[in-house]
Amino acid sequence: MRAAMIEERRSKGINPFPHKFHVSIALAKFIAQYDYLEKDVILEDVVHSVAGRIFSKREAGGKLIFYDLHGEGTRLQVLANAR
């Protein structure tokens, strides 16, 4: 039933999974813009809002959280500091 509803909306050109917040940059553009960064580089003054589905969440040592975000045909790993 849910799958039929999703397909019906897609056939009408309606996004079946709309997000309800402002997206400042698409995932593919975000990756292209910051792909040059070396490991362990932190940009503290940069803020972006991206949209995607969280496919997995892992915690490391109680202070770090890793998210695997999928969207727009691409994937992004997010490293969050659990302050």
C-alpha positions, 0 to 999 in steps of 0.5 A: 500500500505504501509503495503504491502511494509512493509510485503514484506521487512519483508518477505525478511529479510529486516528491514522496519524501519532501524535506521541510527545511531550507537546504543551502547546498545540494549533496553533490555540490557540497562534495565537489566544493570540499573534495579537495580537503585533506583528512583531519581538516576542520572548517569551524566557520562554515555552516551548510544544510544538506538533505538526505537519508541517514543510512547508518549511525555509529558512535566512537568512544562516546565523543564522535558520531559518524553518519552515512548520508545518501541522497541525489545519487551520492553518499556522504559520511558526516563526522559529528563531535558530540560536545 
